Amino acid sequence: MTDEQPPDPTRSPDHSPVVGAGVGARVGTRVLARAHERGRPEFPRAAADWLAAGEARTVLELGAGTGKLTRVLLAAGHDVHACDPDEAMLEVLRDTLPGVRASTWSGGDLPAADRSVDVVVCVDTFESLDHERALPEIARVLKPGGHLAVVHHERDERIPWVRRLGRLLGTTARRAVDEPGSTHEVLVHSTLFSFVEESSFKSWQDVNRETVVDLARSHLGGRDEDELDQALAEVVAFYDEFGRGMDGMQLPYVVRGHRTQVVHQPGLFADGGALGELPEPEDAAVAGSFLSDGTDTDMLLIDFR
């Protein structure tokens, strides 16, 4: 038994990032997962607290990746079952968070029983799901009074150098709030869920000459060898022009969240039952974030479906 880690083909012997020399051909899913872990931003605790909306909740996390949000939810005292379609990502998660339940999930049946979890959190991938299939499954596993929370990172590209980095990473803008298929539009039109709350949180990622390559590789790893090498070289040149050497730079993000309470419908459960009543008393803490006594003006616009 040894504590020595296997060699990482994305690093040179002095641990600096390798660019060129055909690195793209050697980048597999496990290497991309490690790059994702090193290069993607963390989640602020305030965002995790808002998403879970309570203490000691049972959380089913979809799109967990390498566990960026998982570890924050665990630190807040929640019981988390992490799911992701990429087994390589889950291998990294299991290495860094031993003992956490982790399952491969690609959009089919969720690995949870009827009415068994307080919160389902969907990280970064909600808009790419098959909503007609995924939303009934999410509603099925939620307890009465439980809720769905959706969260994603957005780089703050109002800043010119951040916008330029975004162009190098080749990422596309998310759908506008009122655009079909956007998180907001999908949730407000679903009969399985109630009123939708939104919130956002500022976050900064410390980026240096090594981790900016990891960030780029995690976005660009699907490209062919020559194209990837060129793209990584452009990112390094960008950093050398705008970065601060060993001191690095702070990359600004906005963490955007949506959450909505489940409204159970007939036919969701194996017993054919449905639940439409208000949450039980033990769910009052989380329910208070979603229910109203009618005195707030936002509740005057009610869609009686």
C-alpha positions in Angstrom: 0.0 0.0 0.0 1.3 3.4 -0.9 0.1 7.0 -0.6 1.8 8.0 -3.9 -0.6 9.3 -6.5 -0.5 8.0 -10.1 1.2 10.3 -12.5 -1.1 13.0 -14.0 -0.6 13.4 -17.8 -1.8 17.0 -17.6 1.2 17.9 -15.4 5.0 18.1 -16.0 7.4 16.7 -13.4 7.6 20.1 -11.7 3.7 20.0 -11.5 3.3 22.9 -14.0 0.5 22.5 -16.6 1.6 20.8 -19.8 0.6 22.6 -23.0 1.3 21.2 -26.4 3.2 18.0 -27.2 -0.1 16.3 -28.2 -1.6 16.5 -24.7 -5.1 16.4 -26.1 -4.7 12.8 -27.2 -3.8 11.8 -23.7 -6.7 13.5 -21.9 -9.3 10.9 -20.9 -12.4 11.2 -18.8 -10.5 10.7 -15.5 -8.0 13.4 -16.4 -10.9 15.7 -17.3 -12.6 14.9 -14.0 -9.4 15.9 -12.1 -9.1 19.1 -14.1 -12.8 19.8 -13.2 -12.0 19.4 -9.5 -9.0 21.7 -9.7 -10.3 24.3 -12.1 -14.0 24.8 -11.4 -15.2 27.3 -8.8 -16.5 26.5 -5.3 -19.9 27.3 -4.0 -20.3 29.9 -1.2 -21.9 28.6 2.0 -24.7 31.3 1.8 -25.8 29.7 -1.5 -25.9 26.2 -0.1 -27.9 27.4 2.9 -30.4 29.1 0.7 -30.7 26.0 -1.6 -31.3 23.6 1.3 -33.5 26.0 3.2 -33.2 24.3 6.6 -31.1 22.3 9.0 -30.2 18.6 8.7 -32.1 18.0 5.5 -32.0 14.9 3.4 -30.7 16.1 0.0 -30.6 14.3 -3.3 -28.0 16.2 -5.5 -28.2 15.8 -9.3 -25.2 16.9 -11.4 -22.9 16.6 -8.4 -19.8 16.4 -10.5 -16.7 16.0 -8.3 -18.6 17.3 -5.2 -18.1 21.0 -5.3 -21.5 21.7 -3.7 -21.7 18.3 -2.0 -18.9 19.2 0.5 -20.5 22.5 1.4 -23.9 20.8 2.0 -22.2 18.2 4.1 -20.4 20.9 6.2 -23.8 22.4 6.8 -25.0 19.2 8.4 -27.1 17.8 5.5 -27.3 14.1 4.5 -26.4 14.1 0.8 -26.8 11.4 -1.9 -24.8 12.6 -4.8 -25.7 11.7 -8.4 -23.9 12.4 -11.7 -24.0 10.9 -15.2 -20.1 10.8 -15.3 -18.6 7.9 -13.3 -15.2 9.5 -13.6 -16.5 12.6 -11.8 -18.0 10.4 -9.1 -14.7 8.6 -8.6 -13.1 12.0 -7.7 -16.0 12.7 -5.4 -15.6 9.4 -3.6 -11.9 10.0 -3.2 -12.4 13.4 -1.6 -15.6 12.6 0.3 -15.3 9.0 1.4 -18.5 7.5 2.8 -20.8 9.7 0.8 -23.5 7.9 -1.1 -22.9 8.4 -4.9 -24.8 7.0 -7.8 -24.6 7.3 -11.6 -27.8 9.0 -12.9 -28.3 9.9 -16.5 -31.9 11.3 -16.4 -34.0 8.1 -15.8 -35.4 6.8 -12.6 -33.9 8.5 -9.5 -32.2 6.2 -7.0 -34.6 7.2 -4.2 -37.9 5.9 -2.8 -41.3 7.7 -3.0 -41.5 10.7 -0.7 -38.1 10.0 0.8 -36.0 13.3 0.5 -36.5 16.9 1.7 -34.6 18.6 -1.1 -33.5 17.8 -4.6 -30.7 20.1 -5.8 -29.9 20.2 -9.5 -26.4 21.6 -10.2 -25.6 23.4 -13.5 -27.4 20.8 -15.7 -31.1 21.5 -15.2 -31.7 23.1 -18.6 -30.3 20.1 -20.4 -32.6 17.6 -18.8 -35.6 15.9 -20.4 -38.0 17.8 -18.2 -41.0 15.7 -19.1 -39.2 12.8 -17.6 -37.1 14.3 -14.9 -39.7 16.6 -13.2 -42.2 13.8 -12.3 -39.3 11.8 -10.9 -38.1 14.7 -8.8 -41.7 15.3 -7.5 -42.0 11.6 -6.8 -39.0 11.4 -4.4 -39.8 14.6 -2.5 -41.6 14.5 0.8 -44.7 16.6 1.4 -43.4 20.2 1.8 -40.1 19.3 0.1 -38.6 21.4 -2.6 -36.5 21.4 -5.8 -33.5 23.8 -5.9 -31.6 24.6 -9.1 -28.3 26.3 -9.1 -25.6 27.3 -11.6 -22.4 29.4 -11.8 -22.2 32.3 -14.3 -19.0 34.2 -14.9 -19.5 37.9 -14.4 -18.8 38.9 -18.0 -19.7 42.5 -17.5 -15.9 42.8 -16.9 -14.0 43.0 -20.2 -11.2 40.6 -19.3 -13.7 38.1 -18.0 -15.7 38.4 -21.2 -12.5 37.7 -23.2 -11.7 34.7 -21.1 -15.3 33.4 -21.8 -14.7 33.6 -25.5 -11.5 31.6 -25.2 -13.4 28.9 -23.2 -16.0 28.7 -25.9 -18.9 28.7 -23.5 -22.3 30.0 -24.6 -24.7 32.3 -22.7 -27.6 30.7 -20.8 -31.1 31.2 -21.9 -32.9 34.4 -21.0 -35.3 34.2 -18.1 -38.4 34.3 -20.4 -36.9 32.1 -23.1 -38.5 28.6 -23.6 -36.5 26.0 -21.9 -35.0 28.4 -19.3 -35.0 27.3 -15.7 -37.6 29.9 -14.8 -39.9 29.1 -17.7 -39.8 25.4 -17.1 -40.5 25.7 -13.4 -43.3 28.3 -13.5 -45.2 26.3 -16.1 -44.9 23.0 -14.3 -48.1 21.8 -12.5 -45.9 19.7 -10.2 -44.3 22.7 -8.5 -45.5 25.9 -6.8 -44.3 29.5 -6.8 -40.7 30.0 -7.9 -38.2 31.9 -5.7 -34.9 33.3 -7.1 -31.7 34.5 -5.5 -28.1 35.2 -6.5 -24.8 35.2 -4.6 -21.4 36.8 -5.5 -18.4 34.5 -5.6 -14.8 34.7 -6.6 -12.4 32.0 -7.7 -8.7 32.4 -7.1 -7.0 31.5 -10.4 -3.3 31.1 -11.1 -1.3 29.9 -14.1 -1.9 26.3 -13.3 -5.6 26.3 -12.4 -6.6 28.6 -15.3 -5.4 25.7 -17.6 -7.5 23.2 -15.5 -10.4 25.5 -15.9 -9.9 25.7 -19.7 -9.4 21.9 -20.0 -12.6 21.2 -18.1 -14.5 23.3 -20.7 -12.6 22.3 -23.8 -11.6 18.7 -23.1 -13.8 17.3 -25.9 -11.9 19.0 -28.6 -9.4 17.1 -30.8 -5.7 17.1 -30.0 -4.5 20.0 -32.2 -7.4 22.2 -31.4 -7.2 21.6 -27.7 -3.4 22.3 -27.6 -4.0 25.6 -29.5 -6.9 26.6 -27.2 -4.9 25.9 -24.0 -1.9 27.8 -25.4 -4.2 30.8 -26.0 -5.5 30.6 -22.4 -1.9 30.6 -21.0 -1.0 33.6 -23.2 -4.1 35.4 -22.0 -3.1 34.7 -18.4 0.4 35.9 -18.9 -0.9 39.1 -20.4 -3.6 39.8 -17.8 -2.6 37.7 -14.8 -0.4 38.6 -11.9 2.2 35.8 -12.0 2.3 33.7 -8.8 -0.3 36.0 -7.1 -3.0 35.0 -9.6 -6.2 36.7 -10.3 -9.8 36.6 -8.9 -12.4 35.4 -11.4 -15.8 36.8 -10.4 -19.0 34.7 -10.6 -22.7 35.0 -9.9 -24.2 31.9 -8.4 -27.9 31.9 -9.4 -30.5 29.8 -7.7 -34.2 28.9 -8.1 -36.3 26.9 -5.7 -39.9 25.8 -5.7 -42.0 23.6 -3.5 -43.5 20.3 -4.8 -47.2 20.0 -5.4 -47.9 16.2 -5.7 -50.2 15.1 -8.4 -52.2 11.9 -8.9 -50.4 9.0 -10.4 -46.9 9.9 -9.3 -46.5 7.0 -6.8 -46.4 3.3 -7.0 -49.6 3.1 -4.9 -51.4 5.5 -7.2 -51.8 8.0 -4.5 -51.3 11.8 -4.5 -50.6 14.4 -1.8 -52.1 17.8 -2.0 -52.2 18.8 1.6 -50.0 21.4 3.3 -46.7 20.2 4.8 -46.6 18.3 8.0 -45.4 20.2 11.1 -41.9 18.8 10.9 -41.6 20.5 7.5 -42.7 23.9 8.8 -39.2 25.4 8.8 -38.7 24.9 5.1 -42.3 25.5 4.2 -42.2 28.9 5.7 -39.9 30.0 2.8 -42.6 29.1 0.3 -46.0 29.6 1.8 -47.7 32.9 2.4 -50.5 34.3 4.5 -51.7 36.4 1.6 -50.4 39.7 2.9 -47.5 39.9 0.5 -48.2 41.6 -2.8 -46.4 39.0 -4.9 -49.1 36.6 -4.0 -51.8 38.7 -5.6 -50.8 37.4 -9.0 -52.0 33.8 -8.7 -52.3 31.4 -11.6 -55.3 29.2 -10.7 -54.6 26.1 -12.8 
